[in-house]
């Protein structure tokens, strides 16, 4: 039951949560000197302070400003706690392999825990181990010698949640033959998850087993790209993230079972609390399940005490507790989507339900309005992260959510019981059929032509949109005339800002962006006509983030120089041309970057560069600038370096090599690490953006 709402500001916990988010994000963008966000923060602060002054709540102004200051402090605490030590040269590492493993062709990435570097306890490490000289298992205690790299919390202006969530400020690359196993110490939660995973894969097959494992624990490492894209393009990717839906079904299941045993309400609360805590622990304290778990516990506590359950204050309390434990989660898209999804249900759902019930059955109206309201509220986050929206996802959710409401509780109970009572594992087979049915539905809807591409929302537009929605909701209890004025104000601001950013051209300068992500270079050249050439890039999302930084409009070419193209990612890039070198694999539609040819793409000229018949890199010319990008797989030596130096390029991008070898003088040399004759390097400050004008350039760090 929703608590009675008397005025605008009887929910201090919820508004404090918003102030805490504002304080953390404000600090991030102020120090990043992002002009758009500085304007946004100023507008939000003035708007909120103006609202509080209008309601003459000066006491709350003090609380509001204090919480913002707390957010500023939490940002610095979060970054400082994550920040690791600087290690130079080869170090001795001893660590234990956790069950967070990603396998790929020729290598595997492990999250190493219980780490000791030179005998000193350290934070977690991401280890990429090449080759399969040893059969590494979860819980193996390993030792090796390697150089230690540092993971950056921010890349291309975006927050790298996985590093922060896993407390992994370091990474290493090592060959399997150089790793020694000195013991094994598997933890109880890891043993349980592995046992469940083996059962799921054995009884349900690899695809359904990986999906079921993600549904139970939120780990999507084993889900194929094809299935992941199907869930994403059909609009039901939220089923693969443990969140409020899982907790709702779990509490309903526990309530049903405990009711059969006629337990009292105190026993009911304690049992549910214990089960939820264990489940959150098994899911690795992911922000979405923490939020849902806290809200579920508070809901049970309110029922126990007989007091009204206030949705907004509960949401705010869950958010505050999460941010106190993990401050920089406020910068994560997933965290924001999780909370704003629930906020959308609280604010938009009642209005839509009332309208839909006039011509729909109650159950259909409720389900349909929940789906629409949650999608509307997270639309800005989806646009910046997922890029696609299936317009039929509302209808698909009407089908799969009730079906999921049956599958999940049965899957949860069957997985637990099958660990102890193997003869019950046949139930998992039935759950597999249910997940197959969900996939069939998802494939059907994903294959329609009603999937639209989303472009990132302007931050100001998003802010005005949220303010408009909240002003329309039942939580703003003011006179209807004042409410109408407020709604029209935010609607006008949202539309005018959207039109300005859509139709007013953004002045751009020719630029070069150099970034580094997961052992892979990304270079984006942008000319004065606002078209871009991309060289390498780890994934579509990373390339898309880079294009957002340079305000890139259209990609006329993509060159795979050091890494093979990924078909699904590159097709989403929608480049005019794709080039790859003859030592890499590619998909249909790509062209080989041949020797002796000059390719003209818009204002760009591209050439393959060879030395003694070996590919050493690519040359890109635009706006009177000549640039070279090294093929890091070539036989780089002093002769090659001297040859590159003799060509008098304006910029030379050498990536992750051990030494430049030549005495580059005229060129600007960009590298990953700080080495001899390197003018600028990623390791010192992150991604670099060079604005070019009249044979001069200005450097801006974007991380």
N, C-alpha and C positions, 0 to 999 in steps of 0.2 A: 504494500500500500504506500502510495507516495505521500510524503508529509505535506501538510497544508502550507502554502506559500503566501506570506503576508506582504512581502516587499521584495525589492531587487536584491538586497544584500543580507539575507538571512542564511546564506550558505558560505560562510567565511573560509571553510576548508577547501571548497571547490575553487574559489577565487584565489586563494593562496597557492593552490596547485598551478593555476594559470600564471600567476606572478613568478613562481619558481621556474617554470619553463621559460618565461620571458627573460629572467635574469641570466639563466645559463646560455640560451641562444644569443642573447644580446652581447654577452661577453665574447662569444666566439666570433661574431660578425664584426664587432667593433675593432677587434684586434686584426681581423682579416681585411679591414678597410673596404668592405663591400658596400658601395654607395647605396644600392637598392635597399639593402637590409637596414642600413643606417636611417634612411628615410622612413622605412616601415616601422622601425622601433620608435622613432620620434613620434610618428602618427599614433601608434598604439598607446604609448605612454600618455600623450596629451589627451587622447580620447578617453582613456580609463580614468585619468585624474579629473577630467572635466565631468565625467559621469558621477564620480564620487562626490565632487564639490556640489553638483546639482542636487544630489540627494542629502547634502549636508552631513555626510558621514566622515568627519575629519579624523576620527579615531581609526577608522579602517584605512584611511590614506597612510597613516603612520605604519600600520601593519603591512600594507601593500608594499611600501617602499622598503621596509625591513626585510621582507621576504625576497624582493628583487636583489637586495644586497647579499642575502644568503645564497641566492643562485649564482651570483658573481663569485663568491668564495668557493662554492661547490665546483664550479668549472675548473678553477685552478687546482683544487684538491684532486679532482678526477684526473686531470692531465698529469699532475705531479706523481700520483700513485702509480699511474701506468708507465711513466717514463722509466726506461731501463738505463743501465750503465753502458758506457762506451768501451767496447773491447777491440783492441787492435792486434792483428796477427792471429795465429792459430791458437785455439783454446782447447782445453780438455773438458768434455761435456759428459756428464752422467745423468741419465733421466729414465723415466718410465713411460712406456707407450700407453696412451689412453685409448678409449674406443671411438674417438673422433678421427676417422680415417677416410681419406678420399683417394680412390685408385684411378689411375689413368695409364695410358700406354707407356710402358717403360719405367714408370716411377709411381710412387705413392706419397701422399702428404699426411704426416702424422702430427697430432698434437701431443707434444711431450710435456709431462707433468712431473712433479717432485724433482725439479731440475737442480743440478749442481754444476756450476762452471768453475773450474779450478778448485773444487772442493767447497765452494761457497754457495749456499742456497740462493736460488734465483726464481724469477717468474717463468711462466710457461714459454715453450718454444715451438714454432712451426718447423717441422723438419721434412724436407723433400729428399727422399732416399731413392736413388736411381739404381736400377737393376734388381735382380732377385737372388742375390748370392745367399741370402739367409731367409728363412721362413719366419718372419717376425709376427708375433702374436700380441694381442692385447695383454698388458700387464708385464711384458718383458722389460727388464731393466737393462738398458744398453749403455755403452760408452763408445766414444769416438773422439777424434780430433778434427776441428774445423774452425774456419773463420766464422764470426758471429755477426750477422746483419741485423739492422733495427727496422721494425715495422713502424710506419708512420700512421698516427691516428687519423690524419686527414690526407686525402688524395684528391687532387682536382677540386678542392673546396668541399668535398664530400666526406662524411664521417664513416670510417671503416669499423663498423660495429663488431665484426667477428674478432678483430684483434682485441678490442676493449672487453667484449663479453667473455672471451677466453683468457683474458689477462696474459696475452702473448705479445710482448714487445719485441721479441727476437725471432729470427728465422735462420735456418742453416740449410745448406745443400751438401749432400754427402753421398758417396757410393756405398752400396750395400756391402761390398767386400771390405770396406774400412770400418764397419760397425761390428762391435763384439757384444754378444749377449752374456750378461754376468749374473742373471737371476730372473725371477718372475714374482710379481706381487700384485695380483689382480684384486680390485676393490669389490665390495659386496654389490654396489649399485651397477658396476660394470658387468659383473658376473650375471646379475639378473637380466640386464638388457640384452646381453649376448645370448643367454638361454632363450629369451623370448624371440629374439631375432632369428635364431636357428629354427625354432619351431615354426615361425611365420613363413620363412623361406621354404622349409621342407613341405609344409602342408598347403601353402597357397601359391607356390611358384615365386620366381624372382620378382616379377613386376608387381603382383598383388601383395607379396610379402614386403617389398620395399615401401609400397603405399601404406600398408597397415602399420608398419614400423613408424613411418612419419606421422600417421594419425595418432598413434599412442604416445610418441616421445618427441615429435617435432623435428626429427633428424631426417633431412631429405638427401643425404649424401648418396644413397644407393638408388634413388629414383632416376630413371632414364630421362634424357633431355626431351624425348618425344612425349612421354607421359606428363612431365612437368609443364611443357608448353601447352599441352591439351588442357590441363587444369587451369592454366593461366589464361589462355585465350577464350575459354568458356566462362570464365568469371567465378570459378569455385576453388581458387587456389587457397582460400582461407581454411578449407577443410584439412589441409596438410600442416596447419600451424595449430599447436595446442593452445587453446584460448578459452573464451567464455562459453563457446558452444560445448566444448568438452566438459567443462566444469558443471554447466547446467545439466547435461545428461547424467554426469556422475552423481551429482547431488540428488537428482530425481531417482536414480537407481538405488542409491543408499537409503533414501527416504522410504522407498517402496519395500525394500528388504527389512529395514528396521521396524516398519509398521507391522509387518507380518509377525514379528516377535514381540510386539506391543511394548517396546521399551519406552521409558519416560523421556521427556524432552532434554534433560541434562545428558543422559546417555547418548541420545541421538546427536546432540551437538558435539560431544567429545569424540564419538566415533567418526563423524564427518570431518571434524577438525584434523584428527590424526591421519585419516586416509588422504585428505587434501594435501597435508604437509608432506607426506611420503611421496605423493604423486608429483608435487612441485619439485621435490628433491631429485626424483628419478628423471625429470625433464630438464635438469640442469639449471633450475631457477631462471628460465627464459622470461623476459619482461612480460610477454602476453599472458603466460600462465600465472605469473606472480600477481598481476593485476586482477585476473579472473578469480584466483584463489582468495585474495584479500576481500574482494567484493562478495564472494560466496560465503566466506566466514562471517563477515559483518551482517550479511542477510540472515544467516542462521542465528547470530547473536541477537539481532533485533527481534526475531521471532521468539527467542528464549526470554528476552526481557519484557516483551509485550509492547515495545516502542515501535513507532513508525519507521519504516525503512526509507531513507532519503537517498535517491539515486545519485544526485550530483555530488553531495558531500561524501558519499561512499566512494564514488569514482575519484574524487579529489584526494581522499585519504589513501587510497591504493596508489595513486600516482606519487604522492609525497613520500610515502614509505619506500617506493621503488627508487625514486631519485636520491633519497638519502643514502640508500645502499649502493646505487649505481648512477651517479650524477649525470654522466655524459650520455645516458640513454635518451635524454631529452633531445639529442641531436639525431636520433635514429628514426628513419622513416617508419620502420616496423612498429616501434614503440608508439609513435604519434598516430599511426593508423589504428592501432589497437584501442587507444583511448578515444579517439575522435569517432570511431565506429560506434562505440557505446554512447557517446555524446549525441550522435545523430539519431540513435534509437530513442533516447530520452527526449530530444527536442522536436524532431520531425514526425516520428512514429504516431503520436497521439492525433496530430492533425490529419495525417493521411488515412489513418484507420477510420476516423470519423467520416471522412469523405467516401472511402471505399465500401463501408458497411451499408451505404445506401443502395448499392446495386451488386454486392458480393456477399456470399456466406461469411460468417464471422471468422472462421478459421482461415479461409483464403485471404480475406481482407487483412487480418493480422500478419500473416506470413508475407504477403505481398508488400505491405507497408514497411515491415522490418527490413526486408531486402532492399527496397528503394531508399529508405532513409539512411541506412548504413552506407550504401554506395554513394549517395550524394555527398555525405560528409567527408568521405575519404577520397573524393575525386581528385583534389589537388595533389595528394600524395601518390595516387595511382598514376597520374600524368607524369610525374617526375621520376617514377621508378619502373612502372610496367609498360607504359606507352600505349597500350591497347585497351579498349573497352568493348565488351560484347553487349550489345543492346538487348540481347535476349537472356542475359544472365539472370535477370529478375525472375523469369519464368523457369529457368533451369533450377534455381535455388528452391522454388516451390516444389520441385520434384525430388531433388537430391537431399535437401535438409531433413525432411521427414524420414526419408530412407536411411540417411546417416544416423538419425535419432534411434533407429532400430539396430543398425550395424555396430555403432560405437559401443553401447553398453554390453552387447553380446560379445564383441571382440575383446573388450576390457576384461570381462569376467572369464572368458575362455582362455585368454592369454595367461592370466594369473593361475587359474586352476590347472591348466595343462602343464605348467612347470612342476606342480606337485603331483598331479594325477594325469599321467600321459594318456590314459585311455580316453580322456575327454577331448583330445586334440582334433577329433573329427569335426567339432564345432567350428574350428578355424577354416575348414574347407568350405563350410556354408558361408562364412563371412567373406571368403574369397570370391564366391559367386556374387555376393552383394556388391563388392568393390568392382567386379567386372561389369556389373550392370551400371554402376555409377560412371565408369569409364566409357561405356557405350553411349550413355546420354551426353557425356562431356564431348566425345568425338563428334556426335551429331550436331550439337550447338556450336562447337568450335569451327565446324566446316561450313557454317553459313556465311553469307556475305554481309552480315550486320555487325562485323567487327570493325570499329573505327579507331584510327590512330589518334592518340592524344598528344598534344604538345604541352610542355611544362607550363603551369600556371605562373603568372607573375605573383610575387609574394604579396604585394599590396592588394591585388585582386582577390587572392585567397583570404586575406585578413578581412576585407570588407564583406566577402561572402559569408564567412563564419559569423561576423557581427550581425549581418542581415538575418541569418537563420535564427540566431539566438534571440534577436529582437522580436521575431515573429512567434516565439515559443511561449509556453505558459509560464516560463520562469521570470519573465519581465512583467511584473504586475504594476502597471501604471495606467493612467487614464487612456482610453482608446484614442483620443485625439493626439495626445503626446506620443503614443505608440505609433500611430500612423505617420507622424512627422519623422520619428526615428527610423522607421522602416524605409520611407521614401529617401531619407538622407543616405543610408547605407546602400540602397539600390542604385541611386544616382552615382555615388562614388565608385561602386563596383563597375557599373557599365561604362562610365567615362574613363576610368583608369584602364579598363580592358580595351576600349577603342583606341586610346592613345598608344598603348604598347603594341597593338595589332597593326595600326596603319601609319604611325609616325616612324619613319625609317631610323634605325639606330646607326649613328655614325661609327664606322669601323676603320681601323688602320690595318695595313698588312701586318701579319704577325706570325710568330713561330712559337708553338707550344711543345715543350718537352716534359714528359712525365714517365714514371716507372711504376709498374704494378705487377705484383706476383712474378718477378723475374722476367719481365717483359717490357720493352720500351714502347712508348707511344709518342709519335711525332705528328703534329697537325700543322700544315702550312695553310695560311689563309691570305688571299690576295685582296686588293683594293676593291674588287667587285663582290666581296663577301662570299666567295666560293672557296672550298677547302680541298686539300689533298691529305689523305691519312696514310701514314707509314706504320705498319704493324698494329699493335693494340691487342690487349689480352682478350677483351670481350666487347660485345656491343654496348653494354652499360658503361664500360670505361670510356669507350670512344664517344658515346653520347654525352657523358659528363664533360669530356674535353671540348666537344663542340659547343656546349653551353657556356663554357668559360670564354671561348673566343668569339661568341655570338655567330658561329658558323651557320650559314643559311643552307647551302647545298654542297654535297660531297660529289665531286666530279671524278674522283679516282681513289682507289685503295690499293696500296702496294704491300704485299706480304713479303718482307725481306728476310726476317729472322725467324718467323713463326708461321705455321700453316694456318690458312683461313678456316674459320668455323662456319659451316654453311648456314646454320640457323641464325647466327649472330650477324653475319655479313648480309644476308638477305634482308634483314630488318634495317640495315644501314641504308639500303636503297641507293648505292653509289652507281654512277654512270658506267664506270669501268672497274674491273678487278684484275690486278696483275699479281703474278706470283713468280718466284724464281724456280729454276729447273730442279733445285734440290729439295723442294717442298711439294706437298700434295695440295690439291685444290679441287673445287667442285665445278660442275658444268657451267660454262659462261665466263670462266676466268681466262685470261690471256697470259702467255709466257712473256716475261720481260726479256726480250731478245737483245743480243749484242748488236751494236751498229745501227740501232734505230733510235730516232727521236720522236717521242709521243707528245702530241700537243693536245692538252685537255683544257679548254677554256683559256685562261691566262697563264697556264702552267706548261712548262716543257720538262719532260721526264726522260732521263737516259740511264741505262744500265752502265755501271763502271766496272771494267775488268783490268786486272794487272797480271801480266804473263798468263793470259787465258783463264784466269780465275776470277770469279765474281767477288768483288770487294765492297760493293755498295751501290747506291743509287744517287743520281744527281737530280735535284729539283731546282728549276729556275722560275722566278716570278717577280714582277715589279722591280726589275733591275737588281735582284738579289740572286746569288748562286749558292746553293747549299748542298752538303753531302751528308748522307746517312750511311754509316758503316754496316756491312754484313758481319755480325759478330762471329759467324761460323767460318769465316775465311781464315787463311793462314796469315794472321796479322803479325808483321815483323817490322824492323826498322826501315827496310826498303819500301814496304807498302806505305808506312807512315810518311816517309819522305816524298813519295809520289803524290799522296793526298795533299801534302803541304805545298807542293809545287804548282797545284792547279789554282791557287789563289781564291778559294771559296770564301764567302763572307761568314758562313757558319759551317762548322764540322761537328757532327753528332756521333760520338764514338761509343755511347752506351756503357755497358758494364764490362770494361776490359781492365787489365792489370796495370798497364802503363801506356802513355801516349807515344813514347819512344822518339818522336820527332820534336824539334824545337819550333812549334807553331808560333808564328809571330803576328801575322796579319789577321788570321782567322779567329773567330770566337769559338772555343772548343767546349762542348757540352758533354759531360760524362755522368755516370751514376754516382761514383765515389770520388773523393778528392784525391787526385793523383797528379803526378808531374805534368806541368803545362796545361792543366785543366783550368779554364777560366771560370766556369760555373759548374756546379755539380748538384745532383738531386739530394744526396745524403745530407748536405748542410741545411737545406730548408725546404725541400719538397719540389713540387712541380714549378716549372719556370715558364713565364709568358713574356715574350719579347715583342714590343710594339715597334714597328719599323717605319721610319720616315726620313727621306732625303739622306740616305746612306748613314743614318744614325739609328740608334735603338735605345729603348728604355726597358729595363727589366722589372717585372713585378712577380713576386712569389705568390702563388695562388693557394698554397696549403697552410 
